[in-house]
Amino acid sequence: MAAEDSLTDRRVIRGRISLMLFITAIYMVLEIAGGWYAHSLALLADAGHMFSDIASLALTLFAMWFAQKPPTSTHTYGFHRTEILAALVNSVSLIVIAVFIILEAWRRLRAPHLILGPAVMAVAAGGLVVNLTGLKLLGGGAHDNYNVRGVWLHVMSDALGSVAALLAGLAAWAAGWTWVDPAASLLISLLIAHSAWLLLRETVFVLMESAPSHIDVEQVRTAMAGVRGIQAVHDLHVWTITSGRVSLSAHVLVNQPAEQQSIRRRLAELLEHRFAIRHTTLQMETDAGCGQDGDCGMGA
């Protein structure tokens, strides 16, 4: 039942991403034209974010589709990590875009350009509506899926860029402050780069098979060792296959060989209910001579 619900959720998310891709592509063209006409870096920067959004949305859709392919004899875990790779690409692209905008914003701060405030405000307001719609559509899947979070960050950066463009247009129209346009772009780009860096770090941790940040491995070891009938737990590994899919493997030294199956069942229940770890590989051992990090190879 849980697998069916997960599949339905993924279909809903894919549908929302497809809709957002269509809306974003249309408005990007309008924003490029508006930014060129109004001489606004903030608008052109926001359009650049939208272009990266289109690539990110397309990549995310492909990754979600490809990740559902069944395992093969050479890819025994399946292709779930395709989504992690897509998140990696999304985070790197955000950082690259932020760097280019920061450089251009610095150049314009030194030599401000005249911008057409009302035109900037009108185009930015439309872009903000598009981006807020995207945040609403994608928000449900951004917390549990690195891939969706990557594209959500792209859309969030666009929303911030639209706010910056609105403020820049208002400042230029009401007070003639043309420096606000590049200054706002600079600030937003720094925020975007920071968020992208956090996502990049998380995806690299997954690819390096680090323990998930929300799981304390020593707490897991202690909880497992506290199960009745277990003498010791060693060679414990916890890692993430993809978003929401945590795996664990361990060697478990038991006191009574006859209780191995019941101990294995109790361990599986403990790991699922307390730590949300459902994919486990447990090597049950009965040789008292097993070391703390050795491979006994005598388990059942």
C-alpha positions in Angstrom: 0.0 0.0 0.0 2.8 2.4 0.9 4.5 1.7 -2.4 1.3 2.5 -4.3 0.9 5.7 -2.4 4.5 6.6 -3.2 4.0 5.9 -6.9 0.8 8.1 -6.9 2.7 10.9 -5.2 5.5 10.7 -7.8 2.9 10.9 -10.6 1.3 13.9 -9.0 4.7 15.6 -8.6 5.7 14.8 -12.2 2.4 16.4 -13.4 3.0 19.5 -11.4 6.6 19.8 -12.7 5.4 19.4 -16.3 2.9 22.2 -15.8 5.5 24.5 -14.2 7.9 23.8 -17.1 5.3 25.0 -19.6 4.4 28.2 -17.6 8.1 29.0 -17.0 9.1 28.7 -20.6 6.4 31.1 -21.8 7.2 33.7 -19.2 10.9 33.5 -19.6 10.5 34.8 -23.2 8.4 37.7 -21.9 10.9 38.6 -19.1 13.9 38.6 -21.5 12.0 41.0 -23.8 11.0 43.2 -20.8 14.5 43.2 -19.3 16.0 44.2 -22.7 13.5 47.0 -23.2 13.8 48.4 -19.6 17.6 48.0 -19.4 17.2 46.1 -16.1 19.8 43.7 -14.9 17.5 42.4 -12.2 15.0 41.3 -14.9 17.6 39.8 -17.1 19.1 38.0 -14.1 15.6 36.7 -13.2 15.2 35.5 -16.8 18.5 33.7 -16.5 17.2 32.0 -13.5 14.1 31.0 -15.4 16.2 29.5 -18.2 18.1 27.5 -15.6 14.7 26.5 -14.2 13.6 25.1 -17.5 16.7 23.0 -17.8 16.3 22.0 -14.1 12.7 21.0 -14.5 13.4 19.0 -17.6 16.3 17.3 -15.9 14.2 16.6 -12.9 11.4 15.0 -15.0 13.9 12.8 -16.8 15.6 11.7 -13.5 12.3 10.9 -11.9 11.3 8.7 -14.9 14.7 7.1 -15.2 14.9 6.3 -11.5 11.9 4.1 -11.8 13.7 1.6 -14.1 13.9 -1.8 -12.5 17.3 -3.1 -11.2 19.5 -5.1 -13.5 22.3 -7.6 -13.0 24.9 -4.7 -13.2 22.8 -2.1 -11.4 21.5 -4.1 -8.5 20.2 -1.1 -6.6 18.3 0.1 -9.6 18.7 3.7 -10.9 17.5 5.6 -7.9 20.7 7.7 -7.7 19.8 9.3 -11.0 17.7 11.8 -8.9 20.7 12.5 -6.7 22.9 13.2 -9.8 20.1 15.6 -11.1 20.1 17.4 -7.7 23.9 17.7 -8.0 23.7 19.3 -11.4 21.0 21.6 -10.3 23.0 22.9 -7.3 26.1 23.4 -9.4 24.2 25.3 -12.1 22.7 27.6 -9.4 26.1 28.4 -8.1 27.5 29.1 -11.6 24.6 31.4 -12.4 24.9 33.2 -9.1 28.6 33.9 -9.8 27.9 35.4 -13.2 25.2 37.6 -11.8 27.4 38.8 -9.0 30.1 39.8 -11.4 27.7 41.7 -13.6 26.0 43.3 -10.6 29.4 44.5 -9.4 30.2 46.0 -12.8 26.9 47.9 -12.8 27.3 49.1 -9.3 30.4 50.9 -10.5 28.6 52.3 -13.5 24.8 52.3 -13.0 22.5 52.1 -16.0 19.2 54.0 -16.4 16.3 51.6 -16.1 12.6 52.1 -16.9 11.0 51.6 -13.5 7.3 51.0 -14.4 8.2 48.5 -17.1 10.5 46.6 -14.7 7.8 46.5 -12.0 5.1 45.2 -14.4 7.3 42.4 -15.8 8.6 41.5 -12.3 5.1 41.3 -10.8 4.1 38.8 -13.5 7.3 36.8 -12.9 6.6 36.8 -9.1 3.1 35.3 -9.7 4.6 32.6 -11.9 7.2 31.7 -9.3 4.8 31.7 -6.4 2.6 29.3 -8.3 5.6 27.1 -8.9 6.6 27.1 -5.2 3.0 26.1 -4.3 3.0 23.3 -6.9 6.4 21.9 -5.9 6.3 22.5 -2.1 4.8 19.2 -1.2 7.8 17.2 -2.6 10.7 19.5 -1.7 11.2 18.3 1.8 11.7 14.6 1.2 13.3 14.5 -2.3 16.7 16.0 -3.1 15.9 16.2 -6.8 12.6 18.1 -6.3 14.3 20.3 -3.6 16.9 21.3 -6.2 14.3 22.5 -8.7 12.3 24.1 -5.8 15.4 26.1 -4.9 15.7 27.2 -8.6 12.1 28.5 -8.4 12.6 30.1 -5.0 15.6 32.0 -6.4 13.4 33.2 -9.2 10.8 34.4 -6.7 13.5 36.3 -4.8 14.8 37.7 -8.1 11.3 39.0 -9.0 11.0 40.7 -5.6 14.4 42.3 -6.2 13.4 43.5 -9.6 10.1 44.9 -8.2 12.1 46.9 -5.5 14.6 48.0 -8.1 11.9 49.2 -10.4 10.1 51.1 -7.6 13.4 52.7 -6.4 14.3 53.8 -10.0 10.8 55.2 -10.7 10.2 56.9 -7.3 13.7 58.1 -6.4 15.9 57.7 -9.4 18.1 55.2 -7.5 19.4 53.1 -10.4 22.0 51.5 -8.1 19.3 49.5 -6.3 18.9 47.2 -9.4 22.4 45.7 -9.3 22.6 45.9 -5.5 19.4 43.8 -5.2 20.7 41.3 -7.8 24.0 41.0 -5.8 22.2 40.3 -2.5 19.8 37.7 -4.0 22.6 36.0 -5.8 24.5 35.6 -2.6 21.4 34.0 -0.9 21.0 31.7 -3.9 24.6 30.6 -3.8 24.3 29.8 -0.1 21.2 27.6 -0.6 22.7 25.9 -3.6 25.9 25.1 -1.6 23.9 23.5 1.2 22.1 21.2 -1.4 25.4 20.5 -3.1 26.9 19.4 0.2 24.0 17.1 1.0 24.1 15.4 -2.5 27.8 14.9 -2.2 27.3 13.3 1.2 24.8 10.9 -0.4 27.2 10.0 -3.3 30.0 9.5 -0.8 27.7 7.1 1.1 27.9 9.1 4.3 25.5 8.4 7.1 22.3 10.5 6.8 22.6 13.7 8.8 19.4 12.9 10.8 20.7 9.5 12.0 23.2 9.1 14.8 25.0 5.8 13.9 26.2 5.3 17.5 22.6 5.6 18.7 21.6 3.0 16.2 24.4 0.7 17.4 23.4 1.1 21.0 19.7 0.5 20.3 20.5 -2.7 18.3 22.8 -4.0 21.0 20.0 -3.5 23.5 17.7 -6.0 21.8 17.4 -9.1 23.9 19.6 -12.0 22.8 22.3 -9.8 21.1 25.8 -9.9 22.4 27.5 -7.3 20.1 27.0 -5.3 16.9 29.9 -4.6 14.6 30.7 -3.7 11.0 27.7 -1.3 11.1 27.1 0.8 8.0 24.2 3.3 7.3 23.9 5.2 4.1 21.4 6.8 1.7 20.5 5.2 -1.7 18.3 8.2 -2.7 15.9 10.6 -1.1 14.0 8.9 1.7 15.7 5.5 1.1 18.1 4.7 3.9 20.0 1.4 4.0 21.8 -0.4 6.8 24.1 -3.4 7.0 25.6 -4.9 10.1 27.1 -8.1 11.7 25.2 -9.1 14.8 26.6 -11.5 17.3 23.9 -13.5 19.1 23.9 -15.6 22.2 21.5 -18.4 21.1 21.7 -19.7 17.5 18.2 -21.0 17.7 16.8 -17.4 18.2 18.4 -15.9 15.2 15.2 -15.5 13.2 13.3 -13.9 16.0 16.2 -11.6 16.8 16.4 -10.6 13.2 12.7 -9.8 13.2 12.9 -7.7 16.4 15.9 -5.8 14.9 14.0 -5.0 11.7 11.0 -3.7 13.6 13.2 -1.6 15.8 15.1 0.0 12.9 11.9 0.7 11.0 9.9 2.2 13.8 12.6 4.1 15.6 14.9 5.2 12.8 12.7 4.7 9.6 15.3 2.4 8.2 13.4 -0.3 6.1 16.2 -1.7 3.9 18.4 -3.8 6.1 21.0 -6.5 5.6 21.9 -8.3 8.9 24.6 -10.9 9.2 23.8 -13.1 12.2 26.8 -14.6 13.9 27.3 -17.1 16.7 31.1 -17.3 16.9 32.4 -15.6 20.1 35.7 -15.1 18.5 34.5 -12.5 16.0 36.4 -9.2 16.3 34.9 -5.7 16.3 35.7 -5.0 12.7 36.5 -8.4 11.3 34.5 -10.4 8.8 33.7 -13.7 10.6 32.0 -15.3 7.7 30.3 -17.9 9.9 26.8 -16.4 10.2 23.6 -18.1 9.3 
